Amino acid sequence: MEQTWLTVDELAAVLKVSPKSIRRAYRKGEIPVDRFCRFVRFDLERVKEALKAKGNRPFFVLPKKTVGQRSATGGASRRRAQRTSPRLGKTGASIAGTPRRKK
């Protein structure tokens, strides 16, 4: 039997999940991984066996949202608090306006 070594991106494409989910799963020890120097590779047959042994519960479960929870959509985030005091020290614009010293 010939082993097929897959990268994170290739395994993610085969399993139809994101590469982030694959990395999370092998760090938690949910899927087997082989390391070659600093590279990680996956044997597709061993990964399928591990997922089958784990049962029907997939390793890429999405977090459930609670009813009534409001979250930002479209990449928007909450506004940051405005600064209460002026900046201390010089910034690039204020430094550029000062004359240079002669040596």
C-alpha positions as CSV (number, residue, x, y, z in Angstrom):
1,M,0.0,0.0,0.0
2,E,1.5,3.3,-1.0
3,Q,1.2,6.2,1.4
4,T,0.1,9.5,0.2
5,W,1.4,12.4,2.2
6,L,-0.8,15.5,2.2
7,T,-0.1,19.0,3.4
8,V,-2.6,20.9,5.5
9,D,-4.1,22.7,2.5
10,E,-4.5,19.5,0.5
11,L,-6.1,17.6,3.5
12,A,-8.5,20.5,4.0
13,A,-9.5,20.4,0.4
14,V,-10.1,16.6,0.6
15,L,-12.2,16.9,3.8
16,K,-13.9,20.1,2.7
17,V,-13.0,22.1,5.8
18,S,-10.7,25.0,6.4
19,P,-7.0,24.7,6.9
20,K,-7.5,26.3,10.3
21,S,-9.7,23.4,11.4
22,I,-7.1,20.9,10.3
23,R,-4.4,22.7,12.3
24,R,-6.6,22.9,15.3
25,A,-7.4,19.2,15.1
26,Y,-3.8,18.0,14.9
27,R,-2.7,20.2,17.7
28,K,-5.4,18.8,19.9
29,G,-4.4,15.3,18.8
30,E,-7.7,14.5,17.1
31,I,-6.0,13.4,13.8
32,P,-2.6,11.7,13.4
33,V,0.2,13.8,12.0
34,D,3.8,13.0,10.9
35,R,6.5,15.5,11.1
36,F,9.4,15.7,8.7
37,C,11.8,18.3,10.1
38,R,9.6,21.3,10.5
39,F,6.9,20.2,8.0
40,V,3.7,18.4,8.9
41,R,2.2,15.8,6.6
42,F,-0.9,13.6,6.9
43,D,-1.5,10.1,5.7
44,L,-5.0,10.2,4.3
45,E,-5.9,6.6,5.2
46,R,-4.8,7.0,8.9
47,V,-6.8,10.3,9.1
48,K,-9.9,8.6,7.7
49,E,-9.5,5.7,10.2
50,A,-9.1,8.2,13.1
51,L,-12.2,10.1,12.1
52,K,-14.2,6.9,11.7
53,A,-13.0,5.6,15.1
54,K,-14.0,8.9,16.6
55,G,-17.6,8.4,15.6
56,N,-20.1,10.7,13.9
57,R,-19.0,13.8,15.7
58,P,-16.8,15.8,13.4
59,F,-13.7,17.6,14.7
60,F,-14.7,20.9,13.0
61,V,-17.8,21.7,15.0
62,L,-18.8,25.3,14.7
63,P,-19.7,27.2,17.9
64,K,-23.4,27.6,18.5
65,K,-24.8,31.1,18.8
66,T,-27.1,31.8,21.7
67,V,-30.5,33.2,21.0
68,G,-30.5,37.0,21.1
69,Q,-26.8,37.4,20.9
70,R,-25.9,40.3,18.7
71,S,-22.6,40.2,16.8
72,A,-21.0,42.4,14.3
73,T,-21.6,41.3,10.7
74,G,-19.5,41.8,7.6
75,G,-16.2,42.1,9.4
76,A,-17.3,45.2,11.3
77,S,-16.3,45.5,14.9
78,R,-17.1,47.6,17.9
79,R,-15.8,51.1,17.9
80,R,-12.8,51.7,20.1
81,A,-12.9,54.2,22.9
82,Q,-11.7,57.6,22.0
83,R,-8.5,58.9,23.7
84,T,-9.2,61.1,26.7
85,S,-5.9,62.9,26.7
86,P,-3.7,64.2,23.9
87,R,-0.8,62.1,22.9
88,L,2.4,62.6,24.8
89,G,5.6,63.0,22.9
90,K,6.3,64.0,19.4
91,T,4.7,62.4,16.4
92,G,6.0,62.3,12.8
93,A,4.1,65.4,11.7
94,S,5.4,67.5,14.6
95,I,9.0,66.3,14.2
96,A,9.0,67.2,10.5
97,G,8.1,70.8,11.2
98,T,11.0,71.4,13.5
99,P,14.3,72.8,12.1
100,R,17.3,70.5,12.1
101,R,20.2,71.1,14.4
102,K,23.6,71.9,13.0
103,K,26.5,69.9,14.3
